[in-house]
Amino acid sequence: AEEGEETISLTRAQVIAIQEAIPTLKDARERCLLGLLAYSSMRREELLALRWENIDFKSNTFEIKEALVYPRSRPTFKATKTKSGKRIFPMDIRLREILLSCRKENGLIVCNDEGGPFTIHGYQKLWKTLSEHIELYGMTAINFRTTFATMAIASGVDIRTTQALMGHSDPKMTLKVYTKVEQT
């Protein structure tokens, strides 16, 4: 998202409906993908690069260390978008349960059938299939990120904490681009 672009956030009712539907998903990849989007502020490229080794179930945290990008349409691992993008994120107990339900020892959490990274086409196909299994209200990964920031600010989380959770270098980015006035 860039300044001036409007990214829609989900309503509280939509978020609750999605969160309640996640455990009903039969496909582990779908549960993990949607759980991570619904309970964190991860960028799509960070989520697709997240590995089981980055999850600490004892401290209920996970470390965001890299991103999966698609130069020339090929999946490529690289550092996070900014230095601030590398962060340790607290894991909600509901996300913990979702991840435990499909836990593996190592490798990518959301991966293709061979255990490797999704191509952009493979990810789009997974998202399309997911949206056939659960109502996503026409939203994509970026809308979940916008929703996270908007709800954090509306719930009284200070801007510096929200900025850190989002992986932003500058709080202005968090306020200008990601937080929307919540309509109630």
OpenMM code with the backbone's topology and positions (N, CA, C; nanometers):
from openmm import Vec3, app, unit

residues = "ALA GLU GLU GLY GLU GLU THR ILE SER LEU THR ARG ALA GLN VAL ILE ALA ILE GLN GLU ALA ILE PRO THR LEU LYS ASP ALA ARG GLU ARG CYS LEU LEU GLY LEU LEU ALA TYR SER SER MET ARG ARG GLU GLU LEU LEU ALA LEU ARG TRP GLU ASN ILE ASP PHE LYS SER ASN THR PHE GLU ILE LYS GLU ALA LEU VAL TYR PRO ARG SER ARG PRO THR PHE LYS ALA THR LYS THR LYS SER GLY LYS ARG ILE PHE PRO MET ASP ILE ARG LEU ARG GLU ILE LEU LEU SER CYS ARG LYS GLU ASN GLY LEU ILE VAL CYS ASN ASP GLU GLY GLY PRO PHE THR ILE HIS GLY TYR GLN LYS LEU TRP LYS THR LEU SER GLU HIS ILE GLU LEU TYR GLY MET THR ALA ILE ASN PHE ARG THR THR PHE ALA THR MET ALA ILE ALA SER GLY VAL ASP ILE ARG THR THR GLN ALA LEU MET GLY HIS SER ASP PRO LYS MET THR LEU LYS VAL TYR THR LYS VAL GLU GLN THR".split()
positions = [
    Vec3(0.0842, -0.1182, 0.0000),
    Vec3(0.0000, 0.0000, 0.0000),
    Vec3(0.0880, 0.1235, 0.0000),
    Vec3(0.0445, 0.2245, -0.0680),
    Vec3(0.1192, 0.3488, -0.0720),
    Vec3(0.0276, 0.4626, -0.0310),
    Vec3(0.0885, 0.5708, 0.0121),
    Vec3(0.0118, 0.6857, 0.0545),
    Vec3(-0.0815, 0.7284, -0.0576),
    Vec3(-0.2054, 0.7569, -0.0205),
    Vec3(-0.3035, 0.7987, -0.1188),
    Vec3(-0.3911, 0.6845, -0.1665),
    Vec3(-0.3423, 0.5612, -0.1549),
    Vec3(-0.4232, 0.4452, -0.1914),
    Vec3(-0.5195, 0.4157, -0.0785),
    Vec3(-0.6393, 0.3746, -0.1132),
    Vec3(-0.7360, 0.3349, -0.0127),
    Vec3(-0.7389, 0.1841, -0.0028),
    Vec3(-0.7065, 0.1331, 0.1116),
    Vec3(-0.7164, -0.0090, 0.1390),
    Vec3(-0.8260, -0.0261, 0.2417),
    Vec3(-0.9248, -0.1033, 0.2082),
    Vec3(-1.0412, -0.1225, 0.2940),
    Vec3(-1.0059, -0.2174, 0.4078),
    Vec3(-1.0612, -0.1894, 0.5249),
    Vec3(-1.0437, -0.2837, 0.6355),
    Vec3(-1.1756, -0.3569, 0.6580),
    Vec3(-1.1638, -0.4732, 0.7169),
    Vec3(-1.2813, -0.5520, 0.7508),
    Vec3(-1.3524, -0.4888, 0.8694),
    Vec3(-1.4813, -0.5147, 0.8816),
    Vec3(-1.5546, -0.4695, 1.0000),
    Vec3(-1.5283, -0.5684, 1.1125),
    Vec3(-1.5594, -0.5276, 1.2343),
    Vec3(-1.5431, -0.6185, 1.3479),
    Vec3(-1.6261, -0.7457, 1.3282),
    Vec3(-1.7485, -0.7307, 1.2788),
    Vec3(-1.8350, -0.8478, 1.2566),
    Vec3(-1.7735, -0.9424, 1.1538),
    Vec3(-1.7150, -0.8878, 1.0481),
    Vec3(-1.6499, -0.9714, 0.9471),
    Vec3(-1.5293, -1.0449, 1.0057),
    Vec3(-1.4487, -0.9743, 1.0850),
    Vec3(-1.3319, -1.0366, 1.1477),
    Vec3(-1.3761, -1.1516, 1.2379),
    Vec3(-1.4766, -1.1277, 1.3194),
    Vec3(-1.5258, -1.2318, 1.4107),
    Vec3(-1.5778, -1.3519, 1.3319),
    Vec3(-1.6530, -1.3267, 1.2250),
    Vec3(-1.7058, -1.4365, 1.1431),
    Vec3(-1.5923, -1.5188, 1.0816),
    Vec3(-1.4899, -1.4514, 1.0319),
    Vec3(-1.3752, -1.5215, 0.9735),
    Vec3(-1.3012, -1.6007, 1.0811),
    Vec3(-1.2745, -1.5386, 1.1947),
    Vec3(-1.2033, -1.6075, 1.3026),
    Vec3(-1.2792, -1.7312, 1.3499),
    Vec3(-1.4112, -1.7213, 1.3581),
    Vec3(-1.4918, -1.8367, 1.4007),
    Vec3(-1.4928, -1.9477, 1.2963),
    Vec3(-1.4754, -1.9125, 1.1692),
    Vec3(-1.4799, -2.0119, 1.0617),
    Vec3(-1.3459, -2.0824, 1.0389),
    Vec3(-1.2370, -2.0237, 1.0835),
    Vec3(-1.1038, -2.0809, 1.0565),
    Vec3(-1.0923, -2.2264, 1.1018),
    Vec3(-1.1314, -2.2623, 1.2233),
    Vec3(-1.1163, -2.4016, 1.2661),
    Vec3(-1.1969, -2.5018, 1.1825),
    Vec3(-1.2968, -2.4542, 1.1095),
    Vec3(-1.3787, -2.5450, 1.0282),
    Vec3(-1.3125, -2.5808, 0.8951),
    Vec3(-1.2074, -2.5087, 0.8593),
    Vec3(-1.1395, -2.5361, 0.7327),
    Vec3(-1.0664, -2.6700, 0.7416),
    Vec3(-1.0885, -2.7548, 0.6424),
    Vec3(-1.0269, -2.8880, 0.6431),
    Vec3(-0.8803, -2.8855, 0.6004),
    Vec3(-0.8437, -2.7959, 0.5118),
    Vec3(-0.7072, -2.7880, 0.4597),
    Vec3(-0.6180, -2.7115, 0.5577),
    Vec3(-0.5092, -2.7762, 0.6029),
    Vec3(-0.4184, -2.7154, 0.7007),
    Vec3(-0.3564, -2.5869, 0.6475),
    Vec3(-0.3226, -2.5842, 0.5181),
    Vec3(-0.2627, -2.4623, 0.4622),
    Vec3(-0.3598, -2.3460, 0.4708),
    Vec3(-0.4869, -2.3723, 0.4411),
    Vec3(-0.5880, -2.2674, 0.4485),
    Vec3(-0.6036, -2.2177, 0.5916),
    Vec3(-0.6078, -2.3104, 0.6883),
    Vec3(-0.6200, -2.2710, 0.8297),
    Vec3(-0.5024, -2.1845, 0.8730),
    Vec3(-0.3815, -2.2284, 0.8387),
    Vec3(-0.2621, -2.1529, 0.8796),
    Vec3(-0.2559, -2.0167, 0.8107),
    Vec3(-0.2814, -2.0135, 0.6809),
    Vec3(-0.2781, -1.8877, 0.6061),
    Vec3(-0.3766, -1.7886, 0.6653),
    Vec3(-0.5004, -1.8301, 0.6800),
    Vec3(-0.6023, -1.7383, 0.7289),
    Vec3(-0.5825, -1.7053, 0.8768),
    Vec3(-0.5360, -1.8015, 0.9559),
    Vec3(-0.5086, -1.7748, 1.0965),
    Vec3(-0.4007, -1.6691, 1.1127),
    Vec3(-0.2928, -1.6830, 1.0365),
    Vec3(-0.1845, -1.5847, 1.0440),
    Vec3(-0.2310, -1.4473, 0.9981),
    Vec3(-0.3152, -1.4419, 0.8969),
    Vec3(-0.3670, -1.3122, 0.8515),
    Vec3(-0.4628, -1.2518, 0.9539),
    Vec3(-0.5473, -1.3355, 1.0127),
    Vec3(-0.6502, -1.2858, 1.1043),
    Vec3(-0.5955, -1.2458, 1.2415),
    Vec3(-0.4800, -1.3005, 1.2797),
    Vec3(-0.4279, -1.2759, 1.4139),
    Vec3(-0.2901, -1.2109, 1.4150),
    Vec3(-0.2464, -1.1556, 1.3039),
    Vec3(-0.1172, -1.0871, 1.3026),
    Vec3(-0.1217, -0.9723, 1.2027),
    Vec3(-0.0102, -0.9031, 1.1934),
    Vec3(-0.0001, -0.7901, 1.1004),
    Vec3(0.0938, -0.8224, 0.9847),
    Vec3(0.1120, -0.9501, 0.9566),
    Vec3(0.2122, -0.9901, 0.8580),
    Vec3(0.1755, -0.9468, 0.7169),
    Vec3(0.2782, -0.9087, 0.6432),
    Vec3(0.2643, -0.8877, 0.4997),
    Vec3(0.2524, -1.0257, 0.4347),
    Vec3(0.1850, -1.0327, 0.3218),
    Vec3(0.1703, -1.1611, 0.2522),
    Vec3(0.3056, -1.2257, 0.2286),
    Vec3(0.4033, -1.1469, 0.1853),
    Vec3(0.5346, -1.2035, 0.1541),
    Vec3(0.6071, -1.2541, 0.2789),
    Vec3(0.5791, -1.1941, 0.3952),
    Vec3(0.6371, -1.2428, 0.5205),
    Vec3(0.5717, -1.3742, 0.5622),
    Vec3(0.4408, -1.3788, 0.5482),
    Vec3(0.3657, -1.4981, 0.5835),
    Vec3(0.4100, -1.6182, 0.4999),
    Vec3(0.4281, -1.5975, 0.3703),
    Vec3(0.4661, -1.7072, 0.2810),
    Vec3(0.6104, -1.7532, 0.3039),
    Vec3(0.6900, -1.6754, 0.3751),
    Vec3(0.8282, -1.7137, 0.4059),
    Vec3(0.8426, -1.7678, 0.5483),
    Vec3(0.7348, -1.7623, 0.6267),
    Vec3(0.7411, -1.8056, 0.7654),
    Vec3(0.7605, -1.9572, 0.7743),
    Vec3(0.8517, -1.9965, 0.8593),
    Vec3(0.8862, -2.1382, 0.8770),
    Vec3(0.8487, -2.1847, 1.0184),
    Vec3(0.8274, -2.3139, 1.0301),
    Vec3(0.7953, -2.3704, 1.1612),
    Vec3(0.9061, -2.3406, 1.2614),
    Vec3(1.0281, -2.3324, 1.2145),
    Vec3(1.1410, -2.3031, 1.3031),
    Vec3(1.1324, -2.1628, 1.3642),
    Vec3(1.0506, -2.0754, 1.3041),
    Vec3(1.0340, -1.9384, 1.3537),
    Vec3(0.9277, -1.9277, 1.4636),
    Vec3(0.8585, -2.0385, 1.4899),
    Vec3(0.7509, -2.0385, 1.5889),
    Vec3(0.8064, -2.0879, 1.7223),
    Vec3(0.7806, -2.0129, 1.8289),
    Vec3(0.8199, -2.0551, 1.9627),
    Vec3(0.6918, -2.0749, 2.0444),
    Vec3(0.6479, -2.2000, 2.0531),
    Vec3(0.5238, -2.2295, 2.1234),
    Vec3(0.5375, -2.2125, 2.2746),
    Vec3(0.6594, -2.2167, 2.3264),
    Vec3(0.6797, -2.1975, 2.4715),
    Vec3(0.6559, -2.0526, 2.5115),
    Vec3(0.7074, -1.9599, 2.4305),
    Vec3(0.6895, -1.8177, 2.4631),
    Vec3(0.5724, -1.7544, 2.3873),
    Vec3(0.5035, -1.8350, 2.3056),
    Vec3(0.3901, -1.7856, 2.2257),
    Vec3(0.4279, -1.6645, 2.1414),
    Vec3(0.5375, -1.6798, 2.0692),
    Vec3(0.5826, -1.5758, 1.9772),
    Vec3(0.6275, -1.6409, 1.8469),
    Vec3(0.6405, -1.5605, 1.7455),
    Vec3(0.7046, -1.6061, 1.6226),
    Vec3(0.7897, -1.4937, 1.5677),
    Vec3(0.8976, -1.5334, 1.5011),
    Vec3(0.9927, -1.4356, 1.4488),
    Vec3(0.9746, -1.4205, 1.2992),
    Vec3(0.9549, -1.2970, 1.2579),
    Vec3(0.9444, -1.2637, 1.1167),
    Vec3(1.0836, -1.2209, 1.0728),
    Vec3(1.1442, -1.2992, 0.9832),
    Vec3(1.2842, -1.2764, 0.9466),
    Vec3(1.3066, -1.2546, 0.7981),
    Vec3(1.2160, -1.3040, 0.7147),
    Vec3(1.2385, -1.2946, 0.5702),
    Vec3(1.1057, -1.2836, 0.4981),
    Vec3(1.1155, -1.2644, 0.3677),
    Vec3(0.9979, -1.2478, 0.2834),
    Vec3(1.0148, -1.3307, 0.1568),
    Vec3(0.9028, -1.3691, 0.0999),
    Vec3(0.9023, -1.4408, -0.0271),
    Vec3(0.8495, -1.3441, -0.1333),
    Vec3(0.9343, -1.3108, -0.2281),
    Vec3(0.8984, -1.2168, -0.3343),
    Vec3(0.9057, -1.2879, -0.4689),
    Vec3(0.8585, -1.2208, -0.5731),
    Vec3(0.8471, -1.2839, -0.7035),
    Vec3(0.9101, -1.2017, -0.8160),
    Vec3(1.0409, -1.1776, -0.8109),
    Vec3(1.1029, -1.1097, -0.9258),
    Vec3(1.0997, -1.2042, -1.0459),
    Vec3(1.0626, -1.1507, -1.1594),
    Vec3(1.0506, -1.2297, -1.2823),
    Vec3(0.9650, -1.3542, -1.2595),
    Vec3(0.8631, -1.3408, -1.1722),
    Vec3(0.7647, -1.4457, -1.1433),
    Vec3(0.8219, -1.5712, -1.0784),
    Vec3(0.9407, -1.5627, -1.0232),
    Vec3(1.0010, -1.6775, -0.9537),
    Vec3(1.0044, -1.6515, -0.8043),
    Vec3(0.9611, -1.7498, -0.7239),
    Vec3(0.9667, -1.7304, -0.5789),
    Vec3(1.1109, -1.7183, -0.5300),
    Vec3(1.1385, -1.6108, -0.4574),
    Vec3(1.2741, -1.5832, -0.4091),
    Vec3(1.2660, -1.5331, -0.2651),
    Vec3(1.3470, -1.5911, -0.1766),
    Vec3(1.3521, -1.5460, -0.0378),
    Vec3(1.4488, -1.4295, -0.0261),
    Vec3(1.4093, -1.3280, 0.0524),
    Vec3(1.4958, -1.2122, 0.0770),
    Vec3(1.4668, -1.1581, 0.2157),
    Vec3(1.5441, -1.0579, 0.2552),
    Vec3(1.5220, -0.9929, 0.3847),
    Vec3(1.3855, -0.9247, 0.3844),
    Vec3(1.3353, -0.8945, 0.5023),
    Vec3(1.2074, -0.8240, 0.5119),
    Vec3(1.2170, -0.6876, 0.4428),
    Vec3(1.1018, -0.6314, 0.4142),
    Vec3(1.0926, -0.5068, 0.3381),
    Vec3(1.1768, -0.3940, 0.3983),
    Vec3(1.1751, -0.3838, 0.5299),
    Vec3(1.2565, -0.2831, 0.5997),
    Vec3(1.3288, -0.3510, 0.7151),
    Vec3(1.4259, -0.2813, 0.7735),
    Vec3(1.4958, -0.3346, 0.8897),
    Vec3(1.3965, -0.3568, 1.0044),
    Vec3(1.2981, -0.2686, 1.0139),
    Vec3(1.1955, -0.2819, 1.1178),
    Vec3(1.1033, -0.4001, 1.0914),
    Vec3(1.1027, -0.4481, 0.9676),
    Vec3(1.0185, -0.5629, 0.9323),
    Vec3(1.0610, -0.6900, 1.0025),
    Vec3(1.1876, -0.6985, 1.0382),
    Vec3(1.2361, -0.8138, 1.1137),
    Vec3(1.1937, -0.7919, 1.2580),
    Vec3(1.1056, -0.8795, 1.3071),
    Vec3(1.0497, -0.8560, 1.4396),
    Vec3(1.0002, -0.9864, 1.5027),
    Vec3(0.9812, -0.9806, 1.6329),
    Vec3(0.9207, -1.0916, 1.7062),
    Vec3(0.7784, -1.0500, 1.7377),
    Vec3(0.6853, -1.1381, 1.7045),
    Vec3(0.5434, -1.1058, 1.7147),
    Vec3(0.4780, -1.1925, 1.8219),
    Vec3(0.3961, -1.1342, 1.9090),
    Vec3(0.3257, -1.2146, 2.0095),
    Vec3(0.2154, -1.2978, 1.9433),
    Vec3(0.2007, -1.4213, 1.9888),
    Vec3(0.1041, -1.5115, 1.9276),
    Vec3(-0.0212, -1.5215, 2.0156),
    Vec3(-0.1336, -1.4835, 1.9592),
    Vec3(-0.2623, -1.4973, 2.0257),
    Vec3(-0.2883, -1.6458, 2.0525),
    Vec3(-0.3553, -1.6763, 2.1611),
    Vec3(-0.3824, -1.8154, 2.1990),
    Vec3(-0.4643, -1.8874, 2.0918),
    Vec3(-0.5537, -1.8143, 2.0229),
    Vec3(-0.6335, -1.8769, 1.9164),
    Vec3(-0.5461, -1.9109, 1.7966),
    Vec3(-0.4494, -1.8251, 1.7642),
    Vec3(-0.3558, -1.8556, 1.6562),
    Vec3(-0.2687, -1.9740, 1.6970),
    Vec3(-0.2281, -1.9779, 1.8207),
    Vec3(-0.1474, -2.0901, 1.8704),
    Vec3(-0.2199, -2.2226, 1.8461),
    Vec3(-0.3489, -2.2272, 1.8784),
    Vec3(-0.4275, -2.3495, 1.8595),
    Vec3(-0.4388, -2.3864, 1.7114),
    Vec3(-0.4555, -2.2873, 1.6274),
    Vec3(-0.4633, -2.3119, 1.4826),
    Vec3(-0.3319, -2.3716, 1.4334),
    Vec3(-0.2212, -2.3115, 1.4721),
    Vec3(-0.0909, -2.3600, 1.4271),
    Vec3(-0.0591, -2.4982, 1.4840),
    Vec3(-0.0958, -2.5226, 1.6087),
    Vec3(-0.0726, -2.6545, 1.6672),
    Vec3(-0.1518, -2.7628, 1.5938),
    Vec3(-0.2672, -2.7252, 1.5386),
    Vec3(-0.3502, -2.8238, 1.4684),
    Vec3(-0.2881, -2.8717, 1.3373),
    Vec3(-0.1890, -2.8023, 1.2884),
    Vec3(-0.1245, -2.8438, 1.1620),
    Vec3(0.0274, -2.8384, 1.1727),
    Vec3(0.0777, -2.8480, 1.2924),
    Vec3(0.2206, -2.8336, 1.3217),
    Vec3(0.3074, -2.9401, 1.2541),
    Vec3(0.4226, -2.8942, 1.2063),
    Vec3(0.5274, -2.9817, 1.1544),
    Vec3(0.6576, -2.9416, 1.2235),
    Vec3(0.7590, -3.0233, 1.2103),
    Vec3(0.8866, -2.9951, 1.2754),
    Vec3(0.9611, -2.8792, 1.2107),
    Vec3(0.9616, -2.8760, 1.0774),
    Vec3(1.0349, -2.7698, 1.0084),
    Vec3(0.9738, -2.7461, 0.8710),
    Vec3(1.0303, -2.6500, 0.8002),
    Vec3(0.9814, -2.6147, 0.6676),
    Vec3(0.8856, -2.4970, 0.6715),
    Vec3(0.8381, -2.4607, 0.5538),
    Vec3(0.7451, -2.3486, 0.5410),
    Vec3(0.6098, -2.3851, 0.6016),
    Vec3(0.5466, -2.2902, 0.6656),
    Vec3(0.4150, -2.3152, 0.7241),
    Vec3(0.3097, -2.3245, 0.6146),
    Vec3(0.3110, -2.2300, 0.5230),
    Vec3(0.2181, -2.2314, 0.4096),
    Vec3(0.3019, -2.2625, 0.2863),
    Vec3(0.2902, -2.3868, 0.2388),
    Vec3(0.3770, -2.4323, 0.1298),
    Vec3(0.2969, -2.5073, 0.0236),
    Vec3(0.3618, -2.5303, -0.0903),
    Vec3(0.2975, -2.6074, -0.1959),
    Vec3(0.2979, -2.7561, -0.1587),
    Vec3(0.2441, -2.8402, -0.2458),
    Vec3(0.2330, -2.9831, -0.2159),
    Vec3(0.3673, -3.0512, -0.1932),
    Vec3(0.4733, -2.9967, -0.2503),
    Vec3(0.6067, -3.0550, -0.2347),
    Vec3(0.6811, -2.9979, -0.1137),
    Vec3(0.6189, -2.9047, -0.0415),
    Vec3(0.6829, -2.8435, 0.0742),
    Vec3(0.7630, -2.7192, 0.0415),
    Vec3(0.7636, -2.6801, -0.0845),
    Vec3(0.8379, -2.5624, -0.1266),
    Vec3(0.7522, -2.4371, -0.1270),
    Vec3(0.8116, -2.3253, -0.1671),
    Vec3(0.7369, -2.1989, -0.1695),
    Vec3(0.6340, -2.1963, -0.2819),
    Vec3(0.5253, -2.1287, -0.2561),
    Vec3(0.4227, -2.1100, -0.3584),
    Vec3(0.4732, -2.0183, -0.4690),
    Vec3(0.4369, -2.0473, -0.5908),
    Vec3(0.4531, -1.9501, -0.6991),
    Vec3(0.3421, -1.8479, -0.6794),
    Vec3(0.3482, -1.7365, -0.7469),
    Vec3(0.2413, -1.6369, -0.7333),
    Vec3(0.1090, -1.6960, -0.7830),
    Vec3(0.1155, -1.7740, -0.8900),
    Vec3(-0.0062, -1.8390, -0.9421),
    Vec3(-0.0596, -1.9407, -0.8410),
    Vec3(0.0290, -2.0171, -0.7788),
    Vec3(-0.0118, -2.1146, -0.6778),
    Vec3(-0.0782, -2.0483, -0.5581),
    Vec3(-0.0225, -1.9350, -0.5148),
    Vec3(-0.0816, -1.8620, -0.4035),
    Vec3(-0.2206, -1.8102, -0.4425),
    Vec3(-0.2310, -1.7528, -0.5622),
    Vec3(-0.3601, -1.7005, -0.6071),
    Vec3(-0.4654, -1.8114, -0.6148),
    Vec3(-0.4235, -1.9283, -0.6570),
    Vec3(-0.5146, -2.0430, -0.6644),
    Vec3(-0.5584, -2.0843, -0.5230),
    Vec3(-0.4638, -2.0868, -0.4278),
    Vec3(-0.4965, -2.1193, -0.2895),
    Vec3(-0.5956, -2.0171, -0.2337),
    Vec3(-0.5730, -1.8895, -0.2601),
    Vec3(-0.6622, -1.7844, -0.2096),
    Vec3(-0.8019, -1.7993, -0.2696),
    Vec3(-0.8082, -1.8306, -0.3984),
    Vec3(-0.9375, -1.8495, -0.4653),
    Vec3(-1.0120, -1.9673, -0.4035),
    Vec3(-0.9419, -2.0769, -0.3825),
    Vec3(-1.0035, -2.1951, -0.3210),
    Vec3(-1.0494, -2.1630, -0.1791),
    Vec3(-0.9660, -2.0930, -0.1048),
    Vec3(-1.0010, -2.0527, 0.0311),
    Vec3(-1.1278, -1.9687, 0.0315),
    Vec3(-1.1373, -1.8757, -0.0627),
    Vec3(-1.2550, -1.7879, -0.0686),
    Vec3(-1.3811, -1.8637, -0.1103),
    Vec3(-1.3650, -1.9826, -0.1662),
    Vec3(-1.4806, -2.0676, -0.1963),
    Vec3(-1.5241, -2.1458, -0.0725),
    Vec3(-1.4317, -2.1643, 0.0217),
    Vec3(-1.4617, -2.2404, 0.1429),
    Vec3(-1.5127, -2.1536, 0.2573),
    Vec3(-1.4794, -2.0260, 0.2538),
    Vec3(-1.5159, -1.9357, 0.3630),
    Vec3(-1.5416, -1.7968, 0.3047),
    Vec3(-1.6324, -1.7238, 0.3634),
    Vec3(-1.6629, -1.5880, 0.3170),
    Vec3(-1.5492, -1.4938, 0.3558),
    Vec3(-1.4832, -1.4367, 0.2562),
    Vec3(-1.3733, -1.3424, 0.2801),
    Vec3(-1.4120, -1.1995, 0.2433),
    Vec3(-1.5371, -1.1785, 0.2057),
    Vec3(-1.5902, -1.0456, 0.1789),
    Vec3(-1.5123, -0.9713, 0.0707),
    Vec3(-1.4528, -1.0460, -0.0227),
    Vec3(-1.3782, -0.9857, -0.1327),
    Vec3(-1.2425, -0.9305, -0.0915),
    Vec3(-1.1967, -0.9630, 0.0280),
    Vec3(-1.0727, -0.9073, 0.0802),
    Vec3(-0.9514, -0.9910, 0.0381),
    Vec3(-0.8340, -0.9277, 0.0478),
    Vec3(-0.7071, -0.9957, 0.0221),
    Vec3(-0.6181, -0.9770, 0.1449),
    Vec3(-0.4970, -1.0285, 0.1389),
    Vec3(-0.4057, -1.0224, 0.2535),
    Vec3(-0.3838, -0.8791, 0.3027),
    Vec3(-0.3715, -0.7838, 0.2133),
    Vec3(-0.3449, -0.6457, 0.2541),
    Vec3(-0.4608, -0.5891, 0.3370),
    Vec3(-0.5830, -0.6332, 0.3082),
    Vec3(-0.6974, -0.5857, 0.3854),
    Vec3(-0.6911, -0.6338, 0.5305),
    Vec3(-0.6379, -0.7530, 0.5523),
    Vec3(-0.6220, -0.8034, 0.6894),
    Vec3(-0.5175, -0.7204, 0.7635),
    Vec3(-0.4127, -0.6814, 0.6948),
    Vec3(-0.3071, -0.5985, 0.7550),
    Vec3(-0.3638, -0.4613, 0.7926),
    Vec3(-0.4407, -0.4028, 0.7042),
    Vec3(-0.5052, -0.2743, 0.7315),
    Vec3(-0.5995, -0.2877, 0.8507),
    Vec3(-0.6745, -0.3964, 0.8528),
    Vec3(-0.7677, -0.4213, 0.9629),
    Vec3(-0.6937, -0.4307, 1.0953),
    Vec3(-0.5807, -0.5013, 1.0970),
    Vec3(-0.5024, -0.5152, 1.2195),
    Vec3(-0.4639, -0.3777, 1.2738),
    Vec3(-0.4065, -0.2941, 1.1896),
    Vec3(-0.3620, -0.1617, 1.2340),
    Vec3(-0.4792, -0.0765, 1.2807),
    Vec3(-0.5879, -0.0782, 1.2049),
    Vec3(-0.7056, 0.0012, 1.2395),
    Vec3(-0.7629, -0.0420, 1.3743),
    Vec3(-0.7752, -0.1734, 1.3929),
    Vec3(-0.8326, -0.2227, 1.5183),
    Vec3(-0.7379, -0.2009, 1.6366),
    Vec3(-0.6091, -0.2102, 1.6133),
    Vec3(-0.5128, -0.1859, 1.7213),
    Vec3(-0.5256, -0.0415, 1.7705),
    Vec3(-0.5251, 0.0526, 1.6784),
    Vec3(-0.5363, 0.1947, 1.7160),
    Vec3(-0.6717, 0.2212, 1.7819),
    Vec3(-0.7803, 0.1671, 1.7236),
    Vec3(-0.9143, 0.1876, 1.7797),
    Vec3(-0.9277, 0.1266, 1.9190),
    Vec3(-0.8496, 0.0231, 1.9485),
    Vec3(-0.8543, -0.0434, 2.0789),
    Vec3(-0.7647, 0.0230, 2.1818),
    Vec3(-0.6948, 0.1285, 2.1420),
    Vec3(-0.6119, 0.2017, 2.2366),
    Vec3(-0.4650, 0.1627, 2.2384),
    Vec3(-0.4217, 0.0781, 2.1443),
    Vec3(-0.2794, 0.0441, 2.1366),
    Vec3(-0.2066, 0.1681, 2.0861),
    Vec3(-0.0991, 0.2055, 2.1546),
    Vec3(-0.0288, 0.3276, 2.1153),
    Vec3(0.0367, 0.3117, 1.9777),
    Vec3(0.0646, 0.4227, 1.9139),
    Vec3(0.1149, 0.4227, 1.7766),
    Vec3(0.2518, 0.3555, 1.7665),
    Vec3(0.3384, 0.3736, 1.8644),
    Vec3(0.4725, 0.3120, 1.8600),
    Vec3(0.4629, 0.1598, 1.8650),
    Vec3(0.3759, 0.1078, 1.9484),
    Vec3(0.3578, -0.0377, 1.9560),
    Vec3(0.2979, -0.0894, 1.8259),
    Vec3(0.1965, -0.0200, 1.7755),
    Vec3(0.1352, -0.0605, 1.6491),
    Vec3(0.2375, -0.0558, 1.5368),
    Vec3(0.3167, 0.0485, 1.5334),
    Vec3(0.4230, 0.0623, 1.4327),
    Vec3(0.5176, -0.0569, 1.4392),
    Vec3(0.5602, -0.0948, 1.5595),
    Vec3(0.6525, -0.2082, 1.5755),
    Vec3(0.5875, -0.3383, 1.5305),
    Vec3(0.4620, -0.3595, 1.5656),
    Vec3(0.3922, -0.4816, 1.5253),
    Vec3(0.3732, -0.4887, 1.3740),
    Vec3(0.3564, -0.3730, 1.3116),
    Vec3(0.3389, -0.3680, 1.1666),
    Vec3(0.4718, -0.3840, 1.0923),
    Vec3(0.5824, -0.3575, 1.1624),
    Vec3(0.7129, -0.3657, 1.0976),
    Vec3(0.7466, -0.2414, 1.0183),
    Vec3(0.6926, -0.1280, 1.0616),
    Vec3(0.7183, -0.0009, 0.9940),
    Vec3(0.8369, 0.0713, 1.0568),
    Vec3(0.9111, 0.1420, 0.9753),
    Vec3(1.0229, 0.2233, 1.0239),
    Vec3(0.9741, 0.3565, 1.0781),
    Vec3(0.8603, 0.4032, 1.0293),
    Vec3(0.8108, 0.5365, 1.0600),
    Vec3(0.6637, 0.5283, 1.1023),
    Vec3(0.6271, 0.5878, 1.2162),
    Vec3(0.4872, 0.5828, 1.2597),
    Vec3(0.3925, 0.6541, 1.1632),
    Vec3(0.4442, 0.7486, 1.0844),
    Vec3(0.3603, 0.8179, 0.9863),
    Vec3(0.3004, 0.7189, 0.8864),
    Vec3(0.3796, 0.6192, 0.8469),
    Vec3(0.3308, 0.5179, 0.7537),
    Vec3(0.2128, 0.4424, 0.8148),
    Vec3(0.2254, 0.4080, 0.9398),
    Vec3(0.1190, 0.3351, 1.0087),
    Vec3(-0.0087, 0.4182, 1.0119),
    Vec3(0.0037, 0.5458, 1.0447),
    Vec3(-0.1133, 0.6321, 1.0559),
    Vec3(-0.1732, 0.6708, 0.9212),
    Vec3(-0.0903, 0.7068, 0.8250),
    Vec3(-0.1403, 0.7560, 0.6972),
    Vec3(-0.2007, 0.6476, 0.6099),
    Vec3(-0.1369, 0.5349, 0.6050),
    Vec3(-0.1775, 0.4343, 0.5083),
    Vec3(-0.2667, 0.3270, 0.5676),
    Vec3(-0.2371, 0.2819, 0.6878),
    Vec3(-0.3014, 0.1618, 0.7381),
    Vec3(-0.4156, 0.1814, 0.8348),
    Vec3(-0.4244, 0.2948, 0.8999),
    Vec3(-0.5328, 0.3094, 0.9950),
    Vec3(-0.6484, 0.3848, 0.9311),
    Vec3(-0.7635, 0.3289, 0.9424),
    Vec3(-0.8856, 0.3873, 0.8883),
    Vec3(-0.9764, 0.4243, 1.0058),
    Vec3(-1.0605, 0.5206, 0.9840),
    Vec3(-1.1597, 0.5540, 1.0865),
    Vec3(-1.2559, 0.4369, 1.0918),
    Vec3(-1.2708, 0.3814, 1.2093),
    Vec3(-1.3574, 0.2648, 1.2226),
    Vec3(-1.5031, 0.3120, 1.2286),
    Vec3(-1.5833, 0.2606, 1.1385),
    Vec3(-1.7260, 0.2925, 1.1343),
    Vec3(-1.7997, 0.1939, 1.2245),
    Vec3(-1.8745, 0.2441, 1.3203),
    Vec3(-1.9496, 0.1538, 1.4083),
    Vec3(-2.0980, 0.1894, 1.3994),
] * unit.nanometer
topology = app.Topology()
chain = topology.addChain("A")
for resn in residues:
    res = topology.addResidue(resn, chain)
    for name in ("N", "CA", "C"):
        topology.addAtom(name, app.Element.getBySymbol(name[0]), res)
